[in-house]
Amino acid sequence: MASEYTRGEMDVADHKRVYSGVMKAGMTTGLLTGLIVFYLSVVFGTQAGWFAALIGTVVIGGALGYALKQKTLYWTSLVVMAVIAVIAGGLVSLFSGPVA
């Protein structure tokens, strides 16, 4: 079995494709996780409010996505997270009592 192996003759095209995909998935996941942490930090750590935090997060996420040449999955995830934040923020604002 070992005698059949010749160094440098293995086709590594599939390995390179899988490695590239794993690196892209890791970068996308890391960016989205960082944006979620940033959004929650601004909402709960400052007096900026949820809408200002959302705008800042989308702007930063857009700039990072453009700079790192992200694909459709990243942009779709960013839009879905923004829509969820708008719905959740709107519901909290709707059902919260009057602000004193």
MIZAKOL-650338 format. One record per atom (N, C-alpha, C, O): residue number from 1; residue in one letter; x, y, z. Coordinates in steps of 0.2 Angstrom, whole numbers, m for minus. Layout:
<site marpa="NUM" votor="A" X="X" Y="Y" Z="Z"/>
...
% end
This chain:
<site marpa="1" votor="M" X="4" Y="m6" Z="0"/>
<site marpa="1" votor="M" X="0" Y="0" Z="0"/>
<site marpa="1" votor="M" X="4" Y="6" Z="0"/>
<site marpa="1" votor="M" X="3" Y="11" Z="m4"/>
<site marpa="2" votor="A" X="9" Y="7" Z="4"/>
<site marpa="2" votor="A" X="13" Y="12" Z="5"/>
<site marpa="2" votor="A" X="18" Y="13" Z="m1"/>
<site marpa="2" votor="A" X="20" Y="18" Z="m3"/>
<site marpa="3" votor="S" X="19" Y="7" Z="m4"/>
<site marpa="3" votor="S" X="24" Y="7" Z="m10"/>
<site marpa="3" votor="S" X="20" Y="10" Z="m16"/>
<site marpa="3" votor="S" X="23" Y="12" Z="m21"/>
<site marpa="4" votor="E" X="13" Y="10" Z="m16"/>
<site marpa="4" votor="E" X="10" Y="13" Z="m22"/>
<site marpa="4" votor="E" X="10" Y="21" Z="m22"/>
<site marpa="4" votor="E" X="8" Y="24" Z="m27"/>
<site marpa="5" votor="Y" X="11" Y="24" Z="m16"/>
<site marpa="5" votor="Y" X="11" Y="31" Z="m16"/>
<site marpa="5" votor="Y" X="18" Y="34" Z="m19"/>
<site marpa="5" votor="Y" X="23" Y="32" Z="m17"/>
<site marpa="6" votor="T" X="17" Y="39" Z="m23"/>
<site marpa="6" votor="T" X="23" Y="43" Z="m25"/>
<site marpa="6" votor="T" X="22" Y="50" Z="m24"/>
<site marpa="6" votor="T" X="17" Y="53" Z="m25"/>
<site marpa="7" votor="R" X="27" Y="53" Z="m20"/>
<site marpa="7" votor="R" X="26" Y="60" Z="m18"/>
<site marpa="7" votor="R" X="25" Y="65" Z="m23"/>
<site marpa="7" votor="R" X="29" Y="64" Z="m29"/>
<site marpa="8" votor="G" X="20" Y="69" Z="m22"/>
<site marpa="8" votor="G" X="19" Y="75" Z="m27"/>
<site marpa="8" votor="G" X="14" Y="73" Z="m33"/>
<site marpa="8" votor="G" X="13" Y="77" Z="m37"/>
<site marpa="9" votor="E" X="11" Y="67" Z="m33"/>
<site marpa="9" votor="E" X="7" Y="65" Z="m38"/>
<site marpa="9" votor="E" X="m1" Y="65" Z="m36"/>
<site marpa="9" votor="E" X="m5" Y="64" Z="m40"/>
<site marpa="10" votor="M" X="m2" Y="67" Z="m30"/>
<site marpa="10" votor="M" X="m9" Y="67" Z="m28"/>
<site marpa="10" votor="M" X="m13" Y="73" Z="m30"/>
<site marpa="10" votor="M" X="m10" Y="78" Z="m30"/>
<site marpa="11" votor="D" X="m19" Y="72" Z="m33"/>
<site marpa="11" votor="D" X="m23" Y="78" Z="m35"/>
<site marpa="11" votor="D" X="m26" Y="81" Z="m29"/>
<site marpa="11" votor="D" X="m30" Y="78" Z="m25"/>
<site marpa="12" votor="V" X="m24" Y="87" Z="m28"/>
<site marpa="12" votor="V" X="m26" Y="91" Z="m22"/>
<site marpa="12" votor="V" X="m32" Y="96" Z="m23"/>
<site marpa="12" votor="V" X="m33" Y="101" Z="m19"/>
<site marpa="13" votor="A" X="m35" Y="96" Z="m29"/>
<site marpa="13" votor="A" X="m39" Y="101" Z="m31"/>
<site marpa="13" votor="A" X="m45" Y="101" Z="m27"/>
<site marpa="13" votor="A" X="m48" Y="107" Z="m25"/>
<site marpa="14" votor="D" X="m48" Y="95" Z="m25"/>
<site marpa="14" votor="D" X="m54" Y="95" Z="m20"/>
<site marpa="14" votor="D" X="m52" Y="97" Z="m13"/>
<site marpa="14" votor="D" X="m56" Y="101" Z="m10"/>
<site marpa="15" votor="H" X="m46" Y="96" Z="m11"/>
<site marpa="15" votor="H" X="m44" Y="98" Z="m5"/>
<site marpa="15" votor="H" X="m43" Y="106" Z="m4"/>
<site marpa="15" votor="H" X="m45" Y="109" Z="1"/>
<site marpa="16" votor="K" X="m41" Y="109" Z="m9"/>
<site marpa="16" votor="K" X="m40" Y="116" Z="m10"/>
<site marpa="16" votor="K" X="m47" Y="119" Z="m10"/>
<site marpa="16" votor="K" X="m48" Y="124" Z="m7"/>
<site marpa="17" votor="R" X="m52" Y="116" Z="m13"/>
<site marpa="17" votor="R" X="m59" Y="119" Z="m14"/>
<site marpa="17" votor="R" X="m62" Y="118" Z="m7"/>
<site marpa="17" votor="R" X="m65" Y="123" Z="m5"/>
<site marpa="18" votor="V" X="m61" Y="113" Z="m3"/>
<site marpa="18" votor="V" X="m64" Y="112" Z="3"/>
<site marpa="18" votor="V" X="m61" Y="117" Z="8"/>
<site marpa="18" votor="V" X="m65" Y="120" Z="12"/>
<site marpa="19" votor="Y" X="m55" Y="117" Z="8"/>
<site marpa="19" votor="Y" X="m51" Y="122" Z="12"/>
<site marpa="19" votor="Y" X="m53" Y="129" Z="11"/>
<site marpa="19" votor="Y" X="m55" Y="133" Z="16"/>
<site marpa="20" votor="S" X="m54" Y="131" Z="5"/>
<site marpa="20" votor="S" X="m56" Y="138" Z="4"/>
<site marpa="20" votor="S" X="m64" Y="139" Z="6"/>
<site marpa="20" votor="S" X="m65" Y="144" Z="9"/>
<site marpa="21" votor="G" X="m68" Y="134" Z="5"/>
<site marpa="21" votor="G" X="m75" Y="135" Z="8"/>
<site marpa="21" votor="G" X="m75" Y="135" Z="15"/>
<site marpa="21" votor="G" X="m79" Y="139" Z="18"/>
<site marpa="22" votor="V" X="m71" Y="131" Z="19"/>
<site marpa="22" votor="V" X="m71" Y="132" Z="26"/>
<site marpa="22" votor="V" X="m68" Y="138" Z="28"/>
<site marpa="22" votor="V" X="m71" Y="141" Z="33"/>
<site marpa="23" votor="M" X="m63" Y="141" Z="25"/>
<site marpa="23" votor="M" X="m61" Y="148" Z="27"/>
<site marpa="23" votor="M" X="m66" Y="153" Z="26"/>
<site marpa="23" votor="M" X="m67" Y="158" Z="30"/>
<site marpa="24" votor="K" X="m69" Y="153" Z="20"/>
<site marpa="24" votor="K" X="m75" Y="158" Z="19"/>
<site marpa="24" votor="K" X="m80" Y="157" Z="24"/>
<site marpa="24" votor="K" X="m83" Y="162" Z="26"/>
<site marpa="25" votor="A" X="m82" Y="151" Z="25"/>
<site marpa="25" votor="A" X="m88" Y="150" Z="30"/>
<site marpa="25" votor="A" X="m86" Y="153" Z="37"/>
<site marpa="25" votor="A" X="m90" Y="156" Z="41"/>
<site marpa="26" votor="G" X="m80" Y="151" Z="39"/>
<site marpa="26" votor="G" X="m77" Y="154" Z="45"/>
<site marpa="26" votor="G" X="m77" Y="161" Z="46"/>
<site marpa="26" votor="G" X="m79" Y="164" Z="51"/>
<site marpa="27" votor="M" X="m75" Y="165" Z="40"/>
<site marpa="27" votor="M" X="m74" Y="172" Z="40"/>
<site marpa="27" votor="M" X="m81" Y="175" Z="40"/>
<site marpa="27" votor="M" X="m83" Y="180" Z="44"/>
<site marpa="28" votor="T" X="m86" Y="172" Z="37"/>
<site marpa="28" votor="T" X="m93" Y="174" Z="37"/>
<site marpa="28" votor="T" X="m96" Y="174" Z="44"/>
<site marpa="28" votor="T" X="m99" Y="178" Z="46"/>
<site marpa="29" votor="T" X="m95" Y="168" Z="47"/>
<site marpa="29" votor="T" X="m98" Y="167" Z="53"/>
<site marpa="29" votor="T" X="m95" Y="171" Z="58"/>
<site marpa="29" votor="T" X="m98" Y="174" Z="63"/>
<site marpa="30" votor="G" X="m88" Y="173" Z="58"/>
<site marpa="30" votor="G" X="m85" Y="177" Z="62"/>
<site marpa="30" votor="G" X="m87" Y="184" Z="62"/>
<site marpa="30" votor="G" X="m88" Y="188" Z="67"/>
<site marpa="31" votor="L" X="m88" Y="186" Z="56"/>
<site marpa="31" votor="L" X="m91" Y="193" Z="54"/>
<site marpa="31" votor="L" X="m98" Y="194" Z="57"/>
<site marpa="31" votor="L" X="m99" Y="199" Z="61"/>
<site marpa="32" votor="L" X="m102" Y="189" Z="56"/>
<site marpa="32" votor="L" X="m109" Y="190" Z="58"/>
<site marpa="32" votor="L" X="m109" Y="190" Z="66"/>
<site marpa="32" votor="L" X="m113" Y="193" Z="69"/>
<site marpa="33" votor="T" X="m105" Y="185" Z="69"/>
<site marpa="33" votor="T" X="m105" Y="185" Z="76"/>
<site marpa="33" votor="T" X="m103" Y="192" Z="79"/>
<site marpa="33" votor="T" X="m105" Y="194" Z="84"/>
<site marpa="34" votor="G" X="m97" Y="194" Z="76"/>
<site marpa="34" votor="G" X="m95" Y="201" Z="78"/>
<site marpa="34" votor="G" X="m100" Y="206" Z="78"/>
<site marpa="34" votor="G" X="m100" Y="211" Z="82"/>
<site marpa="35" votor="L" X="m104" Y="206" Z="72"/>
<site marpa="35" votor="L" X="m109" Y="211" Z="72"/>
<site marpa="35" votor="L" X="m114" Y="211" Z="77"/>
<site marpa="35" votor="L" X="m117" Y="216" Z="79"/>
<site marpa="36" votor="I" X="m116" Y="205" Z="78"/>
<site marpa="36" votor="I" X="m121" Y="203" Z="84"/>
<site marpa="36" votor="I" X="m119" Y="206" Z="90"/>
<site marpa="36" votor="I" X="m123" Y="209" Z="94"/>
<site marpa="37" votor="V" X="m113" Y="204" Z="92"/>
<site marpa="37" votor="V" X="m110" Y="207" Z="98"/>
<site marpa="37" votor="V" X="m109" Y="214" Z="98"/>
<site marpa="37" votor="V" X="m111" Y="217" Z="104"/>
<site marpa="38" votor="F" X="m107" Y="217" Z="93"/>
<site marpa="38" votor="F" X="m107" Y="225" Z="93"/>
<site marpa="38" votor="F" X="m114" Y="228" Z="94"/>
<site marpa="38" votor="F" X="m115" Y="232" Z="97"/>
<site marpa="39" votor="Y" X="m119" Y="225" Z="90"/>
<site marpa="39" votor="Y" X="m126" Y="228" Z="91"/>
<site marpa="39" votor="Y" X="m128" Y="227" Z="98"/>
<site marpa="39" votor="Y" X="m131" Y="232" Z="101"/>
<site marpa="40" votor="L" X="m128" Y="221" Z="101"/>
<site marpa="40" votor="L" X="m130" Y="221" Z="108"/>
<site marpa="40" votor="L" X="m126" Y="225" Z="113"/>
<site marpa="40" votor="L" X="m129" Y="227" Z="118"/>
<site marpa="41" votor="S" X="m120" Y="226" Z="112"/>
<site marpa="41" votor="S" X="m116" Y="230" Z="116"/>
<site marpa="41" votor="S" X="m118" Y="237" Z="116"/>
<site marpa="41" votor="S" X="m118" Y="241" Z="121"/>
<site marpa="42" votor="V" X="m120" Y="240" Z="110"/>
<site marpa="42" votor="V" X="m122" Y="247" Z="109"/>
<site marpa="42" votor="V" X="m129" Y="247" Z="112"/>
<site marpa="42" votor="V" X="m130" Y="252" Z="115"/>
<site marpa="43" votor="V" X="m133" Y="243" Z="111"/>
<site marpa="43" votor="V" X="m140" Y="243" Z="113"/>
<site marpa="43" votor="V" X="m140" Y="243" Z="121"/>
<site marpa="43" votor="V" X="m143" Y="248" Z="124"/>
<site marpa="44" votor="F" X="m137" Y="239" Z="124"/>
<site marpa="44" votor="F" X="m137" Y="238" Z="131"/>
<site marpa="44" votor="F" X="m131" Y="242" Z="135"/>
<site marpa="44" votor="F" X="m132" Y="243" Z="141"/>
<site marpa="45" votor="G" X="m126" Y="244" Z="131"/>
<site marpa="45" votor="G" X="m121" Y="247" Z="135"/>
<site marpa="45" votor="G" X="m121" Y="255" Z="134"/>
<site marpa="45" votor="G" X="m117" Y="258" Z="138"/>
<site marpa="46" votor="T" X="m125" Y="257" Z="130"/>
<site marpa="46" votor="T" X="m125" Y="265" Z="129"/>
<site marpa="46" votor="T" X="m132" Y="267" Z="129"/>
<site marpa="46" votor="T" X="m137" Y="263" Z="130"/>
<site marpa="47" votor="Q" X="m133" Y="273" Z="128"/>
<site marpa="47" votor="Q" X="m140" Y="276" Z="128"/>
<site marpa="47" votor="Q" X="m142" Y="278" Z="121"/>
<site marpa="47" votor="Q" X="m147" Y="282" Z="120"/>
<site marpa="48" votor="A" X="m139" Y="275" Z="116"/>
<site marpa="48" votor="A" X="m140" Y="276" Z="109"/>
<site marpa="48" votor="A" X="m147" Y="274" Z="107"/>
<site marpa="48" votor="A" X="m150" Y="277" Z="102"/>
<site marpa="49" votor="G" X="m149" Y="268" Z="110"/>
<site marpa="49" votor="G" X="m156" Y="266" Z="107"/>
<site marpa="49" votor="G" X="m155" Y="260" Z="102"/>
<site marpa="49" votor="G" X="m149" Y="260" Z="99"/>
<site marpa="50" votor="W" X="m160" Y="256" Z="101"/>
<site marpa="50" votor="W" X="m159" Y="251" Z="97"/>
<site marpa="50" votor="W" X="m159" Y="253" Z="89"/>
<site marpa="50" votor="W" X="m155" Y="249" Z="85"/>
<site marpa="51" votor="F" X="m162" Y="258" Z="87"/>
<site marpa="51" votor="F" X="m162" Y="260" Z="80"/>
<site marpa="51" votor="F" X="m156" Y="263" Z="78"/>
<site marpa="51" votor="F" X="m153" Y="261" Z="73"/>
<site marpa="52" votor="A" X="m153" Y="267" Z="82"/>
<site marpa="52" votor="A" X="m146" Y="270" Z="81"/>
<site marpa="52" votor="A" X="m141" Y="264" Z="81"/>
<site marpa="52" votor="A" X="m136" Y="264" Z="77"/>
<site marpa="53" votor="A" X="m142" Y="259" Z="85"/>
<site marpa="53" votor="A" X="m137" Y="254" Z="85"/>
<site marpa="53" votor="A" X="m138" Y="250" Z="79"/>
<site marpa="53" votor="A" X="m133" Y="247" Z="76"/>
<site marpa="54" votor="L" X="m144" Y="249" Z="77"/>
<site marpa="54" votor="L" X="m145" Y="245" Z="71"/>
<site marpa="54" votor="L" X="m142" Y="248" Z="64"/>
<site marpa="54" votor="L" X="m139" Y="245" Z="60"/>
<site marpa="55" votor="I" X="m143" Y="255" Z="64"/>
<site marpa="55" votor="I" X="m140" Y="259" Z="58"/>
<site marpa="55" votor="I" X="m132" Y="258" Z="58"/>
<site marpa="55" votor="I" X="m129" Y="257" Z="53"/>
<site marpa="56" votor="G" X="m129" Y="259" Z="64"/>
<site marpa="56" votor="G" X="m122" Y="258" Z="65"/>
<site marpa="56" votor="G" X="m120" Y="251" Z="63"/>
<site marpa="56" votor="G" X="m115" Y="251" Z="60"/>
<site marpa="57" votor="T" X="m123" Y="246" Z="65"/>
<site marpa="57" votor="T" X="m121" Y="240" Z="64"/>
<site marpa="57" votor="T" X="m122" Y="238" Z="56"/>
<site marpa="57" votor="T" X="m118" Y="235" Z="54"/>
<site marpa="58" votor="V" X="m127" Y="240" Z="53"/>
<site marpa="58" votor="V" X="m128" Y="239" Z="46"/>
<site marpa="58" votor="V" X="m123" Y="243" Z="42"/>
<site marpa="58" votor="V" X="m120" Y="240" Z="37"/>
<site marpa="59" votor="V" X="m121" Y="249" Z="44"/>
<site marpa="59" votor="V" X="m116" Y="252" Z="40"/>
<site marpa="59" votor="V" X="m109" Y="249" Z="41"/>
<site marpa="59" votor="V" X="m106" Y="248" Z="36"/>
<site marpa="60" votor="I" X="m107" Y="247" Z="47"/>
<site marpa="60" votor="I" X="m101" Y="244" Z="48"/>
<site marpa="60" votor="I" X="m101" Y="237" Z="45"/>
<site marpa="60" votor="I" X="m96" Y="235" Z="42"/>
<site marpa="61" votor="G" X="m107" Y="233" Z="45"/>
<site marpa="61" votor="G" X="m107" Y="227" Z="42"/>
<site marpa="61" votor="G" X="m107" Y="227" Z="34"/>
<site marpa="61" votor="G" X="m104" Y="223" Z="31"/>
<site marpa="62" votor="G" X="m110" Y="233" Z="32"/>
<site marpa="62" votor="G" X="m109" Y="234" Z="24"/>
<site marpa="62" votor="G" X="m102" Y="235" Z="22"/>
<site marpa="62" votor="G" X="m100" Y="233" Z="17"/>
<site marpa="63" votor="A" X="m99" Y="240" Z="26"/>
<site marpa="63" votor="A" X="m92" Y="241" Z="24"/>
<site marpa="63" votor="A" X="m87" Y="235" Z="25"/>
<site marpa="63" votor="A" X="m83" Y="234" Z="20"/>
<site marpa="64" votor="L" X="m88" Y="231" Z="30"/>
<site marpa="64" votor="L" X="m84" Y="225" Z="31"/>
<site marpa="64" votor="L" X="m85" Y="220" Z="25"/>
<site marpa="64" votor="L" X="m81" Y="217" Z="23"/>
<site marpa="65" votor="G" X="m92" Y="219" Z="24"/>
<site marpa="65" votor="G" X="m94" Y="215" Z="18"/>
<site marpa="65" votor="G" X="m91" Y="217" Z="12"/>
<site marpa="65" votor="G" X="m89" Y="213" Z="8"/>
<site marpa="66" votor="Y" X="m91" Y="223" Z="10"/>
<site marpa="66" votor="Y" X="m88" Y="226" Z="4"/>
<site marpa="66" votor="Y" X="m81" Y="225" Z="4"/>
<site marpa="66" votor="Y" X="m78" Y="223" Z="m1"/>
<site marpa="67" votor="A" X="m78" Y="227" Z="9"/>
<site marpa="67" votor="A" X="m70" Y="227" Z="9"/>
<site marpa="67" votor="A" X="m68" Y="219" Z="9"/>
<site marpa="67" votor="A" X="m62" Y="218" Z="6"/>
<site marpa="68" votor="L" X="m71" Y="215" Z="12"/>
<site marpa="68" votor="L" X="m69" Y="208" Z="12"/>
<site marpa="68" votor="L" X="m72" Y="204" Z="6"/>
<site marpa="68" votor="L" X="m72" Y="197" Z="6"/>
<site marpa="69" votor="K" X="m76" Y="207" Z="2"/>
<site marpa="69" votor="K" X="m79" Y="204" Z="m4"/>
<site marpa="69" votor="K" X="m83" Y="198" Z="m3"/>
<site marpa="69" votor="K" X="m83" Y="192" Z="m5"/>
<site marpa="70" votor="Q" X="m88" Y="199" Z="2"/>
<site marpa="70" votor="Q" X="m93" Y="194" Z="4"/>
<site marpa="70" votor="Q" X="m98" Y="192" Z="m1"/>
<site marpa="70" votor="Q" X="m99" Y="196" Z="m6"/>
<site marpa="71" votor="K" X="m100" Y="186" Z="m1"/>
<site marpa="71" votor="K" X="m105" Y="184" Z="m6"/>
<site marpa="71" votor="K" X="m112" Y="185" Z="m4"/>
<site marpa="71" votor="K" X="m113" Y="188" Z="1"/>
<site marpa="72" votor="T" X="m117" Y="182" Z="m7"/>
<site marpa="72" votor="T" X="m124" Y="183" Z="m6"/>
<site marpa="72" votor="T" X="m126" Y="180" Z="1"/>
<site marpa="72" votor="T" X="m131" Y="183" Z="4"/>
<site marpa="73" votor="L" X="m123" Y="175" Z="3"/>
<site marpa="73" votor="L" X="m125" Y="172" Z="10"/>
<site marpa="73" votor="L" X="m124" Y="178" Z="15"/>
<site marpa="73" votor="L" X="m129" Y="178" Z="19"/>
<site marpa="74" votor="Y" X="m119" Y="181" Z="15"/>
<site marpa="74" votor="Y" X="m117" Y="186" Z="20"/>
<site marpa="74" votor="Y" X="m122" Y="192" Z="20"/>
<site marpa="74" votor="Y" X="m125" Y="194" Z="25"/>
<site marpa="75" votor="W" X="m124" Y="194" Z="13"/>
<site marpa="75" votor="W" X="m128" Y="200" Z="13"/>
<site marpa="75" votor="W" X="m135" Y="198" Z="15"/>
<site marpa="75" votor="W" X="m139" Y="202" Z="18"/>
<site marpa="76" votor="T" X="m137" Y="192" Z="13"/>
<site marpa="76" votor="T" X="m144" Y="190" Z="15"/>
<site marpa="76" votor="T" X="m145" Y="189" Z="22"/>
<site marpa="76" votor="T" X="m150" Y="191" Z="25"/>
<site marpa="77" votor="S" X="m139" Y="186" Z="26"/>
<site marpa="77" votor="S" X="m139" Y="186" Z="33"/>
<site marpa="77" votor="S" X="m140" Y="193" Z="36"/>
<site marpa="77" votor="S" X="m143" Y="194" Z="41"/>
<site marpa="78" votor="L" X="m136" Y="198" Z="33"/>
<site marpa="78" votor="L" X="m136" Y="204" Z="36"/>
<site marpa="78" votor="L" X="m143" Y="207" Z="36"/>
<site marpa="78" votor="L" X="m145" Y="211" Z="40"/>
<site marpa="79" votor="V" X="m146" Y="207" Z="30"/>
<site marpa="79" votor="V" X="m153" Y="209" Z="29"/>
<site marpa="79" votor="V" X="m158" Y="206" Z="34"/>
<site marpa="79" votor="V" X="m162" Y="209" Z="37"/>
<site marpa="80" votor="V" X="m158" Y="199" Z="34"/>
<site marpa="80" votor="V" X="m162" Y="196" Z="39"/>
<site marpa="80" votor="V" X="m161" Y="198" Z="46"/>
<site marpa="80" votor="V" X="m166" Y="199" Z="50"/>
<site marpa="81" votor="M" X="m155" Y="199" Z="48"/>
<site marpa="81" votor="M" X="m154" Y="201" Z="55"/>
<site marpa="81" votor="M" X="m157" Y="208" Z="56"/>
<site marpa="81" votor="M" X="m159" Y="209" Z="61"/>
<site marpa="82" votor="A" X="m156" Y="212" Z="51"/>
<site marpa="82" votor="A" X="m159" Y="219" Z="52"/>
<site marpa="82" votor="A" X="m166" Y="219" Z="52"/>
<site marpa="82" votor="A" X="m169" Y="223" Z="56"/>
<site marpa="83" votor="V" X="m169" Y="215" Z="48"/>
<site marpa="83" votor="V" X="m177" Y="214" Z="48"/>
<site marpa="83" votor="V" X="m179" Y="212" Z="55"/>
<site marpa="83" votor="V" X="m184" Y="214" Z="58"/>
<site marpa="84" votor="I" X="m176" Y="206" Z="58"/>
<site marpa="84" votor="I" X="m178" Y="204" Z="64"/>
<site marpa="84" votor="I" X="m177" Y="209" Z="70"/>
<site marpa="84" votor="I" X="m181" Y="210" Z="74"/>
<site marpa="85" votor="A" X="m171" Y="213" Z="69"/>
<site marpa="85" votor="A" X="m170" Y="218" Z="74"/>
<site marpa="85" votor="A" X="m176" Y="224" Z="74"/>
<site marpa="85" votor="A" X="m178" Y="226" Z="79"/>
<site marpa="86" votor="V" X="m178" Y="226" Z="68"/>
<site marpa="86" votor="V" X="m183" Y="231" Z="67"/>
<site marpa="86" votor="V" X="m190" Y="228" Z="70"/>
<site marpa="86" votor="V" X="m193" Y="232" Z="73"/>
<site marpa="87" votor="I" X="m191" Y="222" Z="68"/>
<site marpa="87" votor="I" X="m198" Y="219" Z="71"/>
<site marpa="87" votor="I" X="m197" Y="218" Z="78"/>
<site marpa="87" votor="I" X="m202" Y="220" Z="82"/>
<site marpa="88" votor="A" X="m192" Y="216" Z="81"/>
<site marpa="88" votor="A" X="m191" Y="215" Z="88"/>
<site marpa="88" votor="A" X="m191" Y="222" Z="92"/>
<site marpa="88" votor="A" X="m195" Y="223" Z="97"/>
<site marpa="89" votor="G" X="m188" Y="227" Z="89"/>
<site marpa="89" votor="G" X="m187" Y="234" Z="92"/>
<site marpa="89" votor="G" X="m194" Y="237" Z="91"/>
<site marpa="89" votor="G" X="m196" Y="241" Z="96"/>
<site marpa="90" votor="G" X="m198" Y="236" Z="86"/>
<site marpa="90" votor="G" X="m204" Y="239" Z="85"/>
<site marpa="90" votor="G" X="m209" Y="236" Z="90"/>
<site marpa="90" votor="G" X="m213" Y="239" Z="93"/>
<site marpa="91" votor="L" X="m209" Y="229" Z="91"/>
<site marpa="91" votor="L" X="m213" Y="226" Z="96"/>
<site marpa="91" votor="L" X="m212" Y="228" Z="103"/>
<site marpa="91" votor="L" X="m217" Y="230" Z="107"/>
<site marpa="92" votor="V" X="m206" Y="229" Z="105"/>
<site marpa="92" votor="V" X="m204" Y="231" Z="112"/>
<site marpa="92" votor="V" X="m206" Y="239" Z="112"/>
<site marpa="92" votor="V" X="m209" Y="240" Z="118"/>
<site marpa="93" votor="S" X="m205" Y="243" Z="107"/>
<site marpa="93" votor="S" X="m208" Y="250" Z="108"/>
<site marpa="93" votor="S" X="m215" Y="250" Z="108"/>
<site marpa="93" votor="S" X="m218" Y="254" Z="112"/>
<site marpa="94" votor="L" X="m219" Y="246" Z="105"/>
<site marpa="94" votor="L" X="m226" Y="246" Z="105"/>
<site marpa="94" votor="L" X="m229" Y="243" Z="111"/>
<site marpa="94" votor="L" X="m234" Y="246" Z="114"/>
<site marpa="95" votor="F" X="m226" Y="238" Z="114"/>
<site marpa="95" votor="F" X="m229" Y="236" Z="120"/>
<site marpa="95" votor="F" X="m226" Y="238" Z="127"/>
<site marpa="95" votor="F" X="m228" Y="237" Z="132"/>
<site marpa="96" votor="S" X="m221" Y="242" Z="126"/>
<site marpa="96" votor="S" X="m218" Y="245" Z="133"/>
<site marpa="96" votor="S" X="m222" Y="251" Z="135"/>
<site marpa="96" votor="S" X="m225" Y="254" Z="131"/>
<site marpa="97" votor="G" X="m222" Y="252" Z="141"/>
<site marpa="97" votor="G" X="m226" Y="258" Z="144"/>
<site marpa="97" votor="G" X="m223" Y="265" Z="142"/>
<site marpa="97" votor="G" X="m218" Y="265" Z="139"/>
<site marpa="98" votor="P" X="m227" Y="270" Z="143"/>
<site marpa="98" votor="P" X="m225" Y="276" Z="142"/>
<site marpa="98" votor="P" X="m218" Y="278" Z="145"/>
<site marpa="98" votor="P" X="m217" Y="276" Z="151"/>
<site marpa="99" votor="V" X="m214" Y="281" Z="142"/>
<site marpa="99" votor="V" X="m207" Y="283" Z="145"/>
<site marpa="99" votor="V" X="m208" Y="289" Z="149"/>
<site marpa="99" votor="V" X="m210" Y="294" Z="146"/>
<site marpa="100" votor="A" X="m205" Y="289" Z="155"/>
<site marpa="100" votor="A" X="m206" Y="294" Z="159"/>
<site marpa="100" votor="A" X="m200" Y="299" Z="158"/>
<site marpa="100" votor="A" X="m200" Y="304" Z="162"/>
% end
